[in-house]
Amino acid sequence: MSHLKIRPSGRQGLVTRVTPQSAGWTYVGFELHRLKAGESVSAATGDREACLVFVTGKGEVAAGGQALGELGQRMSPFEGKPWSVYVPQGADWSVTATTDLELAVCTAPGLGGGLPVRVIAPDDLGQEVRGKGSNTRHVTNILPEGEPADSLLVVEVITPAGNTSSYPPHKHDRDDLPRESYLEETYYHRLNPPQGFGFQRVYTDDRSLDEAMAIEDGDVVLVPRGYHPCATCHGYDLYYLNVMAGPKRTWKFHNAAEHEWLTKL
């Protein structure tokens, strides 16, 4: 198995955990918790900030000393926009599931910004369609540039069956603004129906990194550098949750030169 692909470790509890130490990088952390009604998870952010994304299900949330009530709505990541909560560094948070719950915990370094806890409701989220034809995908911006955060960029994408995504191949692995920003990235993949599969390739121009992998429901793919396109097979829609962070909170990418012509179609 590719060292860039992480399979869930079980069906319940903390099933996936990526830390800067385990990934061999500096910025991005990601956890996926699967809880039954009545089960809880809690943590302190310490010197990192967090974005809690309700991938599926509902739960009672407290953060930064505030009771935020029951959040969550959809029971499938393919059904509408998510509820999320931004938690700054130096704050505690807890979630108690009121239904079966799949909670993503996205983290990155805090920068002492003194930002408040805030609920990010579905109606607050912008959506856009990118690409055309068999490269069409539907993007929901959870924590984009322009919304308050220190380091995190968080986005959901749904790619219809048979389509490509994160394509033409692009990368963001150089701190070379304004042309390109350095951002580490994780992809949390889900498929509908769940027995489906897709593919993702992570590679550099010189092919010093070049890994192609089958992606199944629940997989996480690490993108430490290089291009990272993916595709889903006929009959199976692909969802992924992206977490990005780097030294500067901006997404400036570089398209692979040999595939740049695809942007003009």
Short mmCIF file of the C-alpha atoms (twelve columns), coordinates in Angstrom:
data_MODEL
# 
_entry.id   MODEL 
# 
loop_
_atom_site.group_PDB 
_atom_site.id 
_atom_site.type_symbol 
_atom_site.label_atom_id 
_atom_site.label_alt_id 
_atom_site.label_comp_id 
_atom_site.label_asym_id 
_atom_site.label_seq_id 
_atom_site.Cartn_x 
_atom_site.Cartn_y 
_atom_site.Cartn_z 
_atom_site.pdbx_PDB_model_num 
ATOM 1   C CA . MET A 1   0.000   0.000  0.000   1 
ATOM 2   C CA . SER A 2   1.155   3.543  -0.711  1 
ATOM 3   C CA . HIS A 3   2.589   5.390  2.286   1 
ATOM 4   C CA . LEU A 4   0.392   8.316  1.204   1 
ATOM 5   C CA . LYS A 5   -2.879  6.392  1.674   1 
ATOM 6   C CA . ILE A 6   -4.367  5.842  5.141   1 
ATOM 7   C CA . ARG A 7   -7.157  3.331  5.639   1 
ATOM 8   C CA . PRO A 8   -9.565  3.735  8.570   1 
ATOM 9   C CA . SER A 9   -8.444  1.666  11.561  1 
ATOM 10  C CA . GLY A 10  -11.941 0.499  12.494  1 
ATOM 11  C CA . ARG A 11  -15.634 1.277  12.373  1 
ATOM 12  C CA . GLN A 12  -16.113 3.272  15.599  1 
ATOM 13  C CA . GLY A 13  -14.284 5.870  17.631  1 
ATOM 14  C CA . LEU A 14  -11.158 7.563  16.323  1 
ATOM 15  C CA . VAL A 15  -10.721 5.731  13.014  1 
ATOM 16  C CA . THR A 16  -8.184  8.008  11.284  1 
ATOM 17  C CA . ARG A 17  -5.518  10.271 12.733  1 
ATOM 18  C CA . VAL A 18  -2.958  12.333 10.828  1 
ATOM 19  C CA . THR A 19  -0.534  14.519 12.746  1 
ATOM 20  C CA . PRO A 20  2.371   16.602 11.429  1 
ATOM 21  C CA . GLN A 21  4.655   14.029 13.058  1 
ATOM 22  C CA . SER A 22  2.975   10.996 11.469  1 
ATOM 23  C CA . ALA A 23  2.801   12.664 8.053   1 
ATOM 24  C CA . GLY A 24  6.366   13.975 8.194   1 
ATOM 25  C CA . TRP A 25  5.339   17.556 7.571   1 
ATOM 26  C CA . THR A 26  4.698   20.781 9.506   1 
ATOM 27  C CA . TYR A 27  1.162   22.124 9.331   1 
ATOM 28  C CA . VAL A 28  -1.893  19.927 8.661   1 
ATOM 29  C CA . GLY A 29  -3.605  17.616 11.133  1 
ATOM 30  C CA . PHE A 30  -6.732  15.536 10.508  1 
ATOM 31  C CA . GLU A 31  -8.880  13.196 12.582  1 
ATOM 32  C CA . LEU A 32  -12.053 11.301 11.772  1 
ATOM 33  C CA . HIS A 33  -14.337 10.192 14.617  1 
ATOM 34  C CA . ARG A 34  -17.314 7.860  14.178  1 
ATOM 35  C CA . LEU A 35  -19.635 7.986  17.186  1 
ATOM 36  C CA . LYS A 36  -22.877 6.324  18.210  1 
ATOM 37  C CA . ALA A 37  -25.630 8.408  19.817  1 
ATOM 38  C CA . GLY A 38  -24.573 9.254  23.368  1 
ATOM 39  C CA . GLU A 39  -20.839 8.912  22.731  1 
ATOM 40  C CA . SER A 40  -18.576 11.952 23.119  1 
ATOM 41  C CA . VAL A 41  -15.254 13.280 21.969  1 
ATOM 42  C CA . SER A 42  -13.385 16.291 23.366  1 
ATOM 43  C CA . ALA A 43  -10.012 17.978 23.080  1 
ATOM 44  C CA . ALA A 44  -8.059  21.130 23.766  1 
ATOM 45  C CA . THR A 45  -6.645  22.938 20.740  1 
ATOM 46  C CA . GLY A 46  -3.451  24.046 22.506  1 
ATOM 47  C CA . ASP A 47  -1.300  26.006 20.063  1 
ATOM 48  C CA . ARG A 48  -3.395  24.872 17.071  1 
ATOM 49  C CA . GLU A 49  -6.748  25.956 15.650  1 
ATOM 50  C CA . ALA A 50  -9.473  23.515 14.641  1 
ATOM 51  C CA . CYS A 51  -12.420 23.258 12.282  1 
ATOM 52  C CA . LEU A 52  -14.975 20.625 13.307  1 
ATOM 53  C CA . VAL A 53  -16.894 19.418 10.251  1 
ATOM 54  C CA . PHE A 54  -20.096 17.396 10.676  1 
ATOM 55  C CA . VAL A 55  -19.606 15.038 7.758   1 
ATOM 56  C CA . THR A 56  -22.784 13.169 8.737   1 
ATOM 57  C CA . GLY A 57  -25.121 13.197 11.727  1 
ATOM 58  C CA . LYS A 58  -25.842 15.493 14.653  1 
ATOM 59  C CA . GLY A 59  -24.317 16.328 18.015  1 
ATOM 60  C CA . GLU A 60  -24.402 18.687 20.997  1 
ATOM 61  C CA . VAL A 61  -21.406 21.009 20.844  1 
ATOM 62  C CA . ALA A 62  -19.541 23.100 23.395  1 
ATOM 63  C CA . ALA A 63  -16.449 25.153 22.576  1 
ATOM 64  C CA . GLY A 64  -14.508 27.891 24.303  1 
ATOM 65  C CA . GLY A 65  -16.828 27.765 27.301  1 
ATOM 66  C CA . GLN A 66  -19.943 28.211 25.158  1 
ATOM 67  C CA . ALA A 67  -22.804 25.758 24.731  1 
ATOM 68  C CA . LEU A 68  -23.561 25.856 20.998  1 
ATOM 69  C CA . GLY A 69  -26.514 23.463 21.011  1 
ATOM 70  C CA . GLU A 70  -27.246 20.628 18.617  1 
ATOM 71  C CA . LEU A 71  -25.560 21.013 15.242  1 
ATOM 72  C CA . GLY A 72  -25.564 18.866 12.143  1 
ATOM 73  C CA . GLN A 73  -28.253 18.061 9.615   1 
ATOM 74  C CA . ARG A 74  -27.355 15.788 6.744   1 
ATOM 75  C CA . MET A 75  -27.077 12.023 7.144   1 
ATOM 76  C CA . SER A 76  -24.903 11.602 4.038   1 
ATOM 77  C CA . PRO A 77  -22.043 13.799 2.753   1 
ATOM 78  C CA . PHE A 78  -23.828 13.715 -0.609  1 
ATOM 79  C CA . GLU A 79  -26.916 15.468 0.817   1 
ATOM 80  C CA . GLY A 80  -26.400 19.218 1.033   1 
ATOM 81  C CA . LYS A 81  -23.944 21.434 2.893   1 
ATOM 82  C CA . PRO A 82  -22.319 20.635 6.251   1 
ATOM 83  C CA . TRP A 83  -22.437 22.285 9.661   1 
ATOM 84  C CA . SER A 84  -19.005 23.214 11.023  1 
ATOM 85  C CA . VAL A 85  -17.460 24.953 14.035  1 
ATOM 86  C CA . TYR A 86  -14.282 27.040 14.082  1 
ATOM 87  C CA . VAL A 87  -12.329 26.692 17.359  1 
ATOM 88  C CA . PRO A 88  -9.302  28.964 17.884  1 
ATOM 89  C CA . GLN A 89  -6.076  28.024 19.609  1 
ATOM 90  C CA . GLY A 90  -6.168  27.863 23.388  1 
ATOM 91  C CA . ALA A 91  -9.770  26.612 23.577  1 
ATOM 92  C CA . ASP A 92  -11.469 23.376 24.643  1 
ATOM 93  C CA . TRP A 93  -14.244 21.720 22.643  1 
ATOM 94  C CA . SER A 94  -16.546 18.735 23.029  1 
ATOM 95  C CA . VAL A 95  -19.161 16.997 20.883  1 
ATOM 96  C CA . THR A 96  -21.736 14.480 22.129  1 
ATOM 97  C CA . ALA A 97  -23.460 12.581 19.346  1 
ATOM 98  C CA . THR A 98  -27.262 12.688 19.272  1 
ATOM 99  C CA . THR A 99  -27.395 10.408 16.202  1 
ATOM 100 C CA . ASP A 100 -24.750 8.301  14.506  1 
ATOM 101 C CA . LEU A 101 -22.095 10.934 13.838  1 
ATOM 102 C CA . GLU A 102 -19.066 11.235 11.616  1 
ATOM 103 C CA . LEU A 103 -16.973 14.187 12.780  1 
ATOM 104 C CA . ALA A 104 -13.867 15.465 11.002  1 
ATOM 105 C CA . VAL A 105 -11.397 17.467 13.081  1 
ATOM 106 C CA . CYS A 106 -9.167  19.618 10.864  1 
ATOM 107 C CA . THR A 107 -6.224  21.369 12.565  1 
ATOM 108 C CA . ALA A 108 -3.313  23.666 11.780  1 
ATOM 109 C CA . PRO A 109 -1.048  26.037 13.727  1 
ATOM 110 C CA . GLY A 110 -2.646  28.978 15.469  1 
ATOM 111 C CA . LEU A 111 -0.902  32.293 15.065  1 
ATOM 112 C CA . GLY A 112 -2.224  34.077 18.150  1 
ATOM 113 C CA . GLY A 113 -4.971  35.765 16.183  1 
ATOM 114 C CA . GLY A 114 -7.404  35.895 19.121  1 
ATOM 115 C CA . LEU A 115 -10.295 34.785 16.925  1 
ATOM 116 C CA . PRO A 116 -13.634 33.777 18.498  1 
ATOM 117 C CA . VAL A 117 -15.396 30.432 18.386  1 
ATOM 118 C CA . ARG A 118 -17.973 30.505 15.613  1 
ATOM 119 C CA . VAL A 119 -20.587 28.211 14.152  1 
ATOM 120 C CA . ILE A 120 -20.446 27.917 10.358  1 
ATOM 121 C CA . ALA A 121 -23.977 27.101 9.213   1 
ATOM 122 C CA . PRO A 122 -24.870 25.599 5.824   1 
ATOM 123 C CA . ASP A 123 -26.522 28.845 4.753   1 
ATOM 124 C CA . ASP A 124 -23.206 30.643 5.359   1 
ATOM 125 C CA . LEU A 125 -21.344 28.536 2.812   1 
ATOM 126 C CA . GLY A 126 -20.633 29.507 -0.756  1 
ATOM 127 C CA . GLN A 127 -20.808 26.910 -3.509  1 
ATOM 128 C CA . GLU A 128 -19.391 26.872 -7.013  1 
ATOM 129 C CA . VAL A 129 -19.150 24.588 -10.015 1 
ATOM 130 C CA . ARG A 130 -15.665 24.081 -11.433 1 
ATOM 131 C CA . GLY A 131 -14.735 22.591 -14.760 1 
ATOM 132 C CA . LYS A 132 -16.989 21.382 -17.537 1 
ATOM 133 C CA . GLY A 133 -18.014 18.141 -19.169 1 
ATOM 134 C CA . SER A 134 -16.348 15.128 -17.583 1 
ATOM 135 C CA . ASN A 135 -14.218 17.466 -15.448 1 
ATOM 136 C CA . THR A 136 -17.197 19.029 -13.637 1 
ATOM 137 C CA . ARG A 137 -17.190 19.058 -9.825  1 
ATOM 138 C CA . HIS A 138 -19.187 20.866 -7.139  1 
ATOM 139 C CA . VAL A 139 -17.288 22.800 -4.471  1 
ATOM 140 C CA . THR A 140 -18.481 23.930 -1.030  1 
ATOM 141 C CA . ASN A 141 -16.161 26.410 0.684   1 
ATOM 142 C CA . ILE A 142 -16.189 25.796 4.449   1 
ATOM 143 C CA . LEU A 143 -13.195 27.843 5.563   1 
ATOM 144 C CA . PRO A 144 -11.904 29.690 2.491   1 
ATOM 145 C CA . GLU A 145 -9.632  32.667 2.132   1 
ATOM 146 C CA . GLY A 146 -11.507 35.753 3.264   1 
ATOM 147 C CA . GLU A 147 -13.098 33.963 6.242   1 
ATOM 148 C CA . PRO A 148 -11.303 34.400 9.587   1 
ATOM 149 C CA . ALA A 149 -8.715  31.742 10.481  1 
ATOM 150 C CA . ASP A 150 -4.993  31.672 11.180  1 
ATOM 151 C CA . SER A 151 -3.800  28.837 8.935   1 
ATOM 152 C CA . LEU A 152 -6.646  26.518 7.915   1 
ATOM 153 C CA . LEU A 153 -8.264  26.264 4.494   1 
ATOM 154 C CA . VAL A 154 -11.126 23.717 4.401   1 
ATOM 155 C CA . VAL A 155 -13.314 22.754 1.430   1 
ATOM 156 C CA . GLU A 156 -15.655 19.944 0.340   1 
ATOM 157 C CA . VAL A 157 -15.917 18.694 -3.229  1 
ATOM 158 C CA . ILE A 158 -18.390 16.311 -4.864  1 
ATOM 159 C CA . THR A 159 -17.294 14.818 -8.174  1 
ATOM 160 C CA . PRO A 160 -20.052 13.139 -10.225 1 
ATOM 161 C CA . ALA A 161 -19.594 9.542  -11.323 1 
ATOM 162 C CA . GLY A 162 -17.061 9.073  -14.126 1 
ATOM 163 C CA . ASN A 163 -15.496 12.527 -13.717 1 
ATOM 164 C CA . THR A 164 -12.012 13.788 -12.918 1 
ATOM 165 C CA . SER A 165 -11.273 16.244 -10.112 1 
ATOM 166 C CA . SER A 166 -8.334  18.364 -8.925  1 
ATOM 167 C CA . TYR A 167 -7.691  18.381 -12.660 1 
ATOM 168 C CA . PRO A 168 -5.931  19.529 -14.810 1 
ATOM 169 C CA . PRO A 169 -3.134  18.457 -12.448 1 
ATOM 170 C CA . HIS A 170 -2.034  21.317 -10.213 1 
ATOM 171 C CA . LYS A 171 0.375   21.724 -7.332  1 
ATOM 172 C CA . HIS A 172 1.066   24.138 -4.484  1 
ATOM 173 C CA . ASP A 173 4.406   23.088 -3.022  1 
ATOM 174 C CA . ARG A 174 6.589   26.201 -3.371  1 
ATOM 175 C CA . ASP A 175 6.564   29.312 -1.203  1 
ATOM 176 C CA . ASP A 176 6.808   31.528 -4.279  1 
ATOM 177 C CA . LEU A 177 4.048   34.100 -3.976  1 
ATOM 178 C CA . PRO A 178 2.262   35.556 -5.825  1 
ATOM 179 C CA . ARG A 179 2.775   32.684 -8.304  1 
ATOM 180 C CA . GLU A 180 2.441   29.694 -5.973  1 
ATOM 181 C CA . SER A 181 1.893   29.021 -2.268  1 
ATOM 182 C CA . TYR A 182 3.221   26.168 -0.170  1 
ATOM 183 C CA . LEU A 183 0.308   24.142 1.224   1 
ATOM 184 C CA . GLU A 184 0.196   20.650 2.674   1 
ATOM 185 C CA . GLU A 185 -3.093  18.880 1.988   1 
ATOM 186 C CA . THR A 186 -5.212  15.906 3.017   1 
ATOM 187 C CA . TYR A 187 -8.082  14.333 1.078   1 
ATOM 188 C CA . TYR A 188 -10.766 12.446 3.031   1 
ATOM 189 C CA . HIS A 189 -12.664 10.351 0.479   1 
ATOM 190 C CA . ARG A 190 -16.212 8.955  0.527   1 
ATOM 191 C CA . LEU A 191 -18.040 7.178  -2.293  1 
ATOM 192 C CA . ASN A 192 -21.720 6.774  -3.148  1 
ATOM 193 C CA . PRO A 193 -22.644 3.914  -3.180  1 
ATOM 194 C CA . PRO A 194 -19.895 3.075  -0.665  1 
ATOM 195 C CA . GLN A 195 -18.625 -0.090 -2.371  1 
ATOM 196 C CA . GLY A 196 -17.232 2.013  -5.220  1 
ATOM 197 C CA . PHE A 197 -13.686 3.123  -5.839  1 
ATOM 198 C CA . GLY A 198 -11.721 5.782  -7.638  1 
ATOM 199 C CA . PHE A 199 -8.085  6.656  -8.267  1 
ATOM 200 C CA . GLN A 200 -5.649  9.353  -7.184  1 
ATOM 201 C CA . ARG A 201 -2.126  10.070 -8.355  1 
ATOM 202 C CA . VAL A 202 0.425   12.182 -6.442  1 
ATOM 203 C CA . TYR A 203 3.528   13.037 -8.462  1 
ATOM 204 C CA . THR A 204 6.217   15.647 -9.072  1 
ATOM 205 C CA . ASP A 205 7.684   16.950 -12.322 1 
ATOM 206 C CA . ASP A 206 10.889  14.966 -11.842 1 
ATOM 207 C CA . ARG A 207 8.923   11.855 -10.714 1 
ATOM 208 C CA . SER A 208 10.936  11.638 -7.491  1 
ATOM 209 C CA . LEU A 209 7.452   11.224 -6.035  1 
ATOM 210 C CA . ASP A 210 5.038   9.300  -8.253  1 
ATOM 211 C CA . GLU A 211 2.339   7.199  -6.616  1 
ATOM 212 C CA . ALA A 212 -0.994  6.108  -8.073  1 
ATOM 213 C CA . MET A 213 -3.505  4.491  -5.748  1 
ATOM 214 C CA . ALA A 214 -7.018  3.113  -5.683  1 
ATOM 215 C CA . ILE A 215 -9.184  5.111  -3.260  1 
ATOM 216 C CA . GLU A 216 -12.073 3.531  -1.409  1 
ATOM 217 C CA . ASP A 217 -14.742 4.797  0.975   1 
ATOM 218 C CA . GLY A 218 -13.088 6.245  4.094   1 
ATOM 219 C CA . ASP A 219 -9.538  6.543  2.748   1 
ATOM 220 C CA . VAL A 220 -7.354  9.564  3.474   1 
ATOM 221 C CA . VAL A 221 -4.654  10.583 0.993   1 
ATOM 222 C CA . LEU A 222 -1.696  12.761 1.996   1 
ATOM 223 C CA . VAL A 223 -0.367  15.340 -0.452  1 
ATOM 224 C CA . PRO A 224 3.008   16.545 0.854   1 
ATOM 225 C CA . ARG A 225 4.008   17.971 -2.537  1 
ATOM 226 C CA . GLY A 226 3.362   17.590 -6.237  1 
ATOM 227 C CA . TYR A 227 0.315   17.249 -8.462  1 
ATOM 228 C CA . HIS A 228 -2.650  15.285 -7.088  1 
ATOM 229 C CA . PRO A 229 -5.513  14.649 -9.559  1 
ATOM 230 C CA . CYS A 230 -8.213  12.085 -8.830  1 
ATOM 231 C CA . ALA A 231 -11.017 10.373 -10.722 1 
ATOM 232 C CA . THR A 232 -14.075 8.331  -9.885  1 
ATOM 233 C CA . CYS A 233 -15.476 5.395  -11.798 1 
ATOM 234 C CA . HIS A 234 -18.759 5.096  -13.665 1 
ATOM 235 C CA . GLY A 235 -21.705 4.718  -11.270 1 
ATOM 236 C CA . TYR A 236 -19.974 6.107  -8.171  1 
ATOM 237 C CA . ASP A 237 -19.993 9.723  -7.025  1 
ATOM 238 C CA . LEU A 238 -16.903 10.857 -5.096  1 
ATOM 239 C CA . TYR A 239 -16.915 13.182 -2.068  1 
ATOM 240 C CA . TYR A 240 -13.743 14.537 -0.541  1 
ATOM 241 C CA . LEU A 241 -12.956 16.899 2.311   1 
ATOM 242 C CA . ASN A 242 -9.743  18.884 1.788   1 
ATOM 243 C CA . VAL A 243 -7.663  20.365 4.587   1 
ATOM 244 C CA . MET A 244 -4.815  22.682 3.581   1 
ATOM 245 C CA . ALA A 245 -2.328  24.780 5.533   1 
ATOM 246 C CA . GLY A 246 1.100   26.291 5.082   1 
ATOM 247 C CA . PRO A 247 3.245   29.273 6.053   1 
ATOM 248 C CA . LYS A 248 0.820   31.722 4.419   1 
ATOM 249 C CA . ARG A 249 -2.947  31.299 4.293   1 
ATOM 250 C CA . THR A 250 -3.511  31.605 0.564   1 
ATOM 251 C CA . TRP A 251 -4.200  29.101 -2.237  1 
ATOM 252 C CA . LYS A 252 -2.094  29.870 -5.299  1 
ATOM 253 C CA . PHE A 253 -1.500  26.865 -7.517  1 
ATOM 254 C CA . HIS A 254 0.529   25.973 -10.585 1 
ATOM 255 C CA . ASN A 255 -0.950  23.829 -13.363 1 
ATOM 256 C CA . ALA A 256 1.207   21.142 -14.964 1 
ATOM 257 C CA . ALA A 257 2.549   22.814 -18.103 1 
ATOM 258 C CA . GLU A 258 1.868   19.859 -20.399 1 
ATOM 259 C CA . HIS A 259 -1.799  19.837 -19.369 1 
ATOM 260 C CA . GLU A 260 -2.386  23.592 -19.323 1 
ATOM 261 C CA . TRP A 261 -4.178  23.372 -22.682 1 
ATOM 262 C CA . LEU A 262 -7.098  21.660 -20.940 1 
ATOM 263 C CA . THR A 263 -7.993  24.911 -19.174 1 
ATOM 264 C CA . LYS A 264 -8.816  26.462 -22.552 1 
ATOM 265 C CA . LEU A 265 -11.368 23.852 -23.641 1 
# 
